[in-house]
C-alpha cells in the first residue's frame, strides 16, 4: 500500500517537475517578467556617449548624431542587468546605415551588439540582414551570427519592431515577429544596455518606443574615459577628392608601391606605415604588379583594350603602353549579342600564369536599358569571364565563362569579378559581386583558370570587394567589402568556412590588400566622399582562430 502510494506520489512529483521545466522553457522563449523601463533621452539623463550625444524629438523619435563614417553609441548607465529583455522600433533613414541594440556592456569597448546593417544593394534587392556580435578591446565587431530574415522588408523609412531576450548564455532575437537563430556565448554575464547606429550621411537610422526589463543587479562604475580604439589611418591625407586605391606591390628593390587615384604612385619604405609620392615619369595608372620573374608591370583598360607598361627602375620611369593581344570573345548561345567590357581584376598564380577577369553585358540591358537598377528584372545581362596569359601579359587567351560546364548558358547576375584568390592547395576561388542575389557568387577553378564553375551561391553578402590574392603564410584567405558596413571575412580552411568581422563603418570599401609581413596584411580602402575623402588603411594580423588589428604597425603620432 505505502509502496504504491510512494510510486504514485513519485510519478506525480516527476510530472510536476517536468511540467515546471516545460513552463520555464516557454517563459524563457517569451521573455522576462517585471515592469518595463522606457528609455528616453528627454528628462533626467543617465546616458554615456561615444562620438556625440543622441537626441529625441517631441514625437519620441530618437536619432544618433550626424557623425559620418563613425560608430555612434549611447549606453544607458542608470540600471545594470544580468538577464534582460528589450523591445524597440527602428528604421533606416538612408540606404547605407545601421541600427543596433547593445546588451551586457561592461564599458564602451566590451559588449554584445544586436544589429541590423543595410546598404543600397540589400535595400533594393529585398535582403534584410540581422546580426548578433561581440565587441572587445580590439575595436572590431566580431560577428557571432549573421543571417537573412525572410518576410522582413528592406526598404528605408519602414519601422521595424525588434525584440531581444538575453538569458544565461543565450541571445534571442525577433524582428517583426520573425525569429533569428539563437546565439550562445559565455563572454559577458551582465552589463548595461544601449543603442548603436552609423550612417554615411546624417543620423542614418532612427529609434522609438525603446523599453527594457530584466534582473537588475548592483551597478558597477562606468568608465567614461575608456573609448574604442581607432585602428585605421589615412596613408596619404589630402582632403581634396575621394581617393581610390587600384594596386599595391613590392618593387624589385623592396619598396612598397601603391597606385592611388587621383594622386598617382606612392612609395613606402616602412611596410606601409608612411607613404610619399613618386615622381613617376610616364606613369599611366592601372593594376601595378611585380611578377615573380622580377618584372614590374602595370595593366590598364583603354577603350575596351588591355594595355601593358613596364618599369625597370622600381617605378621611377615607365615604358610607353603597348596594346596586348587577346583571342576573340565568343558570346554564349543564350546571349549572342553580348559584348565584353574591360578587365576588372588581375592576379598572378603560383606558376606565373596571369589571370584577368572581365564582365560581359547585353545591349539593351543594364545601364543601356533606360531602367533604374532598383526596378527588379529590368537591369540584367551581366556575366563573368576570365582570360589567361602565360607570357607576362603580352598575349591573352579567349575568355572562358566563370559559370562553366556543366552549367547551361550564363547566370546574368555576375557584375564585378575583382575578388580572386589562390589557396595554399593551388585552387583558384573567385567571389563575384551580384546585383540581386543575397550572397556572392562563389566559383572555383582547379586548373589555373583554364575552366571554371559552375557558379554557386557564396558564403556571405559583400559588395565592392578587395582580397589578398594568395593565401597568407599560414594559409588564411582574406576578403573585405561592403556589408556589414566595412566587413572583413577570413577563412582558415581554404574557403570552406568563414569568420566575419565589422572593422569600420565606412561603406565604400574596395581597395587593395597586401601581405607586408608573414600573416600581417595591409588593406587600403576607400574613405567617404566628405568630409574626409582620403583613403583609409588598416593592418590585419592573422591569428590561429581569426584575425585582429595589428595596432603595433600603425604610424606614430
N, C-alpha and C positions, 0 to 999 in steps of 0.2 A: 504493500500500500504506500508506505512512505517513499519507497524507491520509485514507484510510478509517479507520485506527486513531484518528486525531485526532478524526474526526467521531463515531466510536463512543464514545470517551472523553468528548468534549464532551457528547454526549447523556446518557451515564451521570451526568456531573457535574451537568447540568441537572436530571435526575430526582432525584438525591440532594438537591440544593438545594431542589427543590420539596417533596420528602418531609420535609426538615428544617423547612421553613416550615410545612407542614401540622401536623407534630408539635408545633411551637412554638405554633401556634394552638390545638390541642387542649389542650396544657398550660395555656395561658392561661385557657381556659374551665373547666379542672378545678381551678385553684388553684396556689399556690406550694408548692415543696418546702421541706424543712427540719424542724427539731424544733419541736413545738408548745410554747408557753409558756402554762400555765394561769394565769389572772388570778384572784387571791383577795384578799379583804380581811382575811384572817387571817394572822398571822405578820408578817414584815418589810413595812413599809408604804412604797409608792412612789406614793402617790396624792395628788392635789391636788383640792380640792373647791370647788364653788360651791353655796351655800345648804345647807351642812351635810354631815357625814360619813355615809358609807354603812356598812352592816353586813352580816355574813354569819353565819348560824347554824350549828349543828352538822351540819345536813343539807346544807350547802353552798348554801343559798338566799340570794341577795344582794338586799337591798332598799335603796332610797334613803330619805332621811329624810322624815318626815311633815311637810313644809312646804307648806301649801296654797297654791294659785294661784301657784306659783313653779317655775321650771325648775331641776331638781337635776342637777348634773353631777359626774362623777368621772373625772379624767384620770389614766391610768397613765403616770407620767413616768420609769419605770425603764428603758425602751428606746424608741428612736425608729426609725421605719421609713420607707422610701420606698414600694416596693410591699409590700402586706400582705394577708394573708388572715385572716379571723376566723370563728369559729363560736361560737354561743351559743344558749341556750334562754331564752325569755321567756314570761311570761303576764301577762294583765290581771287584777288582783285586784278591780277595781271597773269600773263602766261607763264613766265619764269619766276617762280617763287615757291615758298614752302611754309607750312604751318605745323606746329607741334606742341605736345604736352610733355612737360618734364615731371618725372616722379623719382622719389628717393634720392634727391640731390643732397650730397654731402657738403658741397661747396660749389663755387662757379665752374669747377673743372671736373667734377665727378658726379654722374647721374645717369639715369636711363632716359631715353628720349623716344616717345611715340610720335611719329611724324608722317607728314603727307607731302612728299615732294611732287612738283609739277614742272613741266616745260612745254613749250609750244607743240612739240611733236606728240607728246602724250595727250595734250589737250585736244588737238584737232582730230586725233585718231581714236578717241574714247578709251584711253588706258588710264584707269585710276589705280595708283600705286600707294601702298602704305608700308611703313617700316617700323620695326622696334629695334632700337640700337642702344649701345653703351658708349659713354664718353668718359675718358680718363685724362690724366695729365699729359698725354701725348698731344692733346688738342684736336685729334681726329675723332670722327664719329664712326665707330665700328658697327657695321650692320649685323645684328644677330639674325634677323629675318626680314626679307623684303618680298612682297607678293602683290600681284594684281588682284583687286577685288572686283568680281563680276557684279553687274547690276547697279554700279555707282557711276553717276555721270561725271565727266571730267571737264566740262566747260567752266569758265570763270563765272563769277557773280552768282553762284548757286550755294546756298547754305547747306552744309552737311552736319549731321549730328554724330558725334563720336562719344563712345563710352569705353572707359578703361577701368579694369579691375586688376589690382595687384595684390596677390595673397601668397604668402610664403615666397617660394622662388618662381612663381608663375605670373606672367603678364598676359592678360587677355584684352582683346580689342574688338569692338564692333563699330562699323561705320554705316550709318543709315540702316541699321539692323543686320547688316551682313557681317558674319564672323570672320575674323582673321586667325590664322594658325596660332596656337598657344606657344609662347616662348618661355623657356625655363633658363634662369641664370641665378647664380648664388653670390654675385659680387657685392651687391648693396642690399642690406636688410631693412633699412629705414631711411627716412630723409624728408626733405621739403618738396613741395610741388611748384610748378611754374609753367610759363608759356615760352614758346620759341617761334621765331619767324625770320625769314630772309626774303629778299627780292632784289632784282637788278634795277628796279626803279620804284620810287615811292615806298610806302609801307609794305606793299607786296600782298599781304593777306590780312584778314580781319577775324575777330572772335566776338562771341557774345554768349550770354547765359552759361557762364563758367561756374561750376559748383563742385565741391568735393566733400567727402565724408570718409571716416575710417577710424582706425585705432590710434588715437592721439597719444603721443608719448612726450616725456620731458624734452624740451628742445635743447639742442646743442648750440653753442655760439656759432654765428655765421661770420665767415671771414670775407669781408668785402674787398680786402686788399688783394686777395688771390684772384687773378684774372687768367683767362685762357691764353696760352702762348701763341705767338704768331710764327708759323712755320714757313711762310713764303717770303720772298724778297723780289724786288724789281732788278733784273740783271742789267738793264740799261735804261734808266728812267729819263724820259724827255718830256712827256706830257703833251705832245703836240697832236698825235694821231694814234689810233688804235694800232698796236703792234701785233704782227702775226709771224711766228717762227715757221720756217719752211725746211729746215735741215740742220743737222748737227753732226760733226765728225771730228776725229782726231787726225790732224795733219801728219804727214810723214815725220816731221820733227818733234812730234809730241804735243803741240799746241792744240787746244780745242778751238774749233771754228763753228760759229753759229750764223746761219743765214736768217736775218730778222728784217721783215718788211715793215715799214718802208725805209728802215735805217741803212741796210746793206749788210756787209760782212763784219762780224765781231770776232775777237780773239780773246782767249783766256789762258793764262799761264799757271792758274792755281785750281785746276779741275772744276771750273765753272763758278767759282765764288765771285770773281770780279771779271769785267769784260771791258775791252777797249776797241774802238773802231779800227778796221784795217783799210788802208788806202789801197784798195784792190783795183788795179788798172784792168779795165775790160771786164769787170765782174758782171755777168749777165743775169744773176739770180738763179733760182731753181733749187733742186734737191742736191745739196752738196754731199759728197761721199768719198771716202778713201777706200780704194779697192784693196783686196788682200795682197795684190802684187805691188802695192805702194803708189799707184796712180791716184791723184786727187782730181776728181771729176765733178761736174755738175750737169744735170739733165733738166730741161725745162720745155714747156709747151709754147708753141708759137703758130697761130693759125692752123691748129689741128695737127701740127707736126711735132715730133720729138727731136730736140736739138741737144748736142753734146759739146761741152767745152772742157779744157783741162788746164791745170796749173802745175808747173814743175818747181815752183819756189814757195810752196806752203801757203798759197792763196794770194800772194802779192800781185801777180800778173796772171792773166787768163788768155788762152788762145781764142781765136775767132770761132764762134759756134759753127759746128758743122751739122748738116741735116743727116739724121740717121735713116736707115732703110728698114722698112717693115713689110713682111709678106702681106698680101691682100687680106682684108677682112671679108668673111663670108657670112652674110646675115643669116639668122636662123629661119627655118621654114615657116614658123608661125609669125614672123615679122620681117618679111622680105625687104621692107623699106627702112629698116633700122640703120642708123649710122653711128659711127664710133666717135666718142669725144676724146679729150686729151688725157694724158696719163695722170692718175690721181695718187698713186703710191709706187714706191720703188724700194726694193730690198736686194741684198746680195746673200746668196746661200753659202753654206759651208764649202761647197766645191767651186765657188767663184761664179756660179751662174747668177745673172741678174734677172729679176722678175719685175715687170711693170704691170700695173693694174689700171684698167680703163672701164668706162661705163658707156653702153650704147643707149641711144634714145630713138624713138619712133616719131617721125614728123607728124604734127597734129596732136601730140600728147605732151604732157609735162609743161614746161614753160612756154611752148609754142601753141598750146591748146586754147589759150584765152580764158581758161577756167582758173579759179583760185585753188591753191593746194588744199584749202580746207573743204573743198567740195569732193566728197568721197566718190571714188570711182572715175572721176574726170581727169585726175592727174596720175598718169601711169606711163608705162612704156620704157622703163629703165631696166637694163640687165647688166651683169658684171662679167668681165673678161680679163684674161691675163696674157702677157706676151713674155717671151724668153730671149735672153741674149747670152751667148757663150763666148763672145769676143770683146767683152768690156764695154758693151753698149753701142757699138758701131752698127750692128745689124740685129734685127729682131724677127722672131717667128710670127706666124699668123696668130691672131687672137684665138684663144680657146675659152669656152664658157666655164664660169665657175659653177654653174648649175649643170654639170656634165652628166654623162651616162651613169645609170640607166634612166635619168630624168628625161622626159619628153618635152621639147620646147624649152621655154625660159620662164622663170619667175620674174615678173616685171615689177619688182619692189626693191631691187638692189641698187641703191643710188650713190653710195660712197664707199669705195673699197680701198681705203688708205691704211687699214689696220691689219697687218700681216706679220706673222711670227713663225720662226723656225724653232721647233722644240729640240731638246737635247738629244732625242732619238733621231732627229732629222726630218720628221714630218713637217709640213707647212700648213699653218692654220690661217685662214682669212675670216675676219669678223666684219661683216658688211652691214653698213647702216641701211635701215629700211625707210620707207615713207609711212606705211600704215601698220606693219607687223608690230606686235607688242615687244618682241625681242629682236636682237641682232640676228642676221643670218649667219650661221656657222658652216664653213666649207673647208674641206681638207684635201690636201694633195699628198700622196705617198711616193711620188716620182718626180720631185723637184719642179712641180708646176707644169709638167707635160700634159696632165689631165687633172680634173677636179670633180668633186661633188659625189652625189647630188647635194644641193644646198638644203640645210635643215634649220629648224628653229634653234636659236642660240641660247646661251645661258643667262642673259640678263639684258635689260634695256640700256642703250647708250647711243649717243649721237655726237658727231664732230669729234672723232676719237683720235687718240695717239697711242702708239705701242712702242715697246722696246722690241726691235725686230728679231732678236735672238734671245734664247734663254739666258738667265744670269749665270754667274759662276756656279751657283748651287742648283741650277736647273729651273728656277722660277720663271713664270711668264707674267708680264705686267701689261695692263692696258688701262687707259684712263679716258674719260669722256664725260659728256653732259648726262646727268642723271645718276644718282640723286644729287642735284646741284653739281659740283665737280666731283665725280666719282672715280675711285681707284679700285681696280679689280686685280687680284693676284691668284695664280694657280701654282701649287706645288706638285701637281701630278700631271703636267703636260697638257692642261686644258680639260681634264676630265671633271674637275670640280673647281669652284672659285670662292674666294672670300672677298667681301666688299666693304668699302670704306667711303665716307664722305670727307674729303680733305680740304675743301674750300667751298665758298658759296658764290664764286663767280661761275657763270654758266656757259660761257662761250667755248671753253675747253680747247680742243685741238692741240697744236704744237708738236713738239718732238721730245723723245726720250733717248738718253744715252747712259751707258754704264761707265761711270767715271772711275770707279774703283770696284774690286770684286764685291758684288752684291750691294753696291751703292749706286743708285740710279738718279740722274738729274732729269726732271721733267720741266721744260719751259713751255708755258701755255698762254693763251690769250687772256688779257685782263678785261676790263669793262670799257664801254665807249666813253664814259665820263663818270666822275671827274678824274679818274686815274686810268687812262687808256693804255698805259705801259704793260708790257708782258710781265707775267709773274713766273716764278720758278720755285720748286721745292726739291730738296734732296730726300730720297726714299731709301731706307735701309731694309733689305730683305732679311727676315729672321726665320728660324726653323718652322714657325707656325703662322707666319703672316708677314706684315710689313710695319714699319714705324718711321716717324720723321727722324732724319739724321741731322738734328739741330747743331751738332758739333761741326758740320760742314758749312753752316751759314756764314756769310761775310760778317766781319766785325762792325761795330757801330761807326 
